[in-house]
């Protein structure tokens, strides 16, 4: 039983030997897989990049709105005295 399986395996490998020597299959197929796989990978990384930019712009807008509300609540504009008084308390 094992001898028959070994013979059929050898016969199958002998049939595949000419394909292994074929340069198109040896070099072309891996190259095509690399090109196609790279395009899918590039698409995913590009999507991550644009999602991060969208999130960053939303957060920047919210931070700007909070700062604007804080400036308007304090008075007509931003004053340097308030900023320096907080910094002076931190510095020795």
Buried (B, 14 or more C-beta within 10 A) or exposed (E): EEEEEEEEEEEEEEEEEEEEEEEEEEEEEEEEEEEEEEEEEEEEEEEEEEEEEEEEEEEEEEEEEEEEEEEEEEEEEEEEEEEEEEEEEEEE
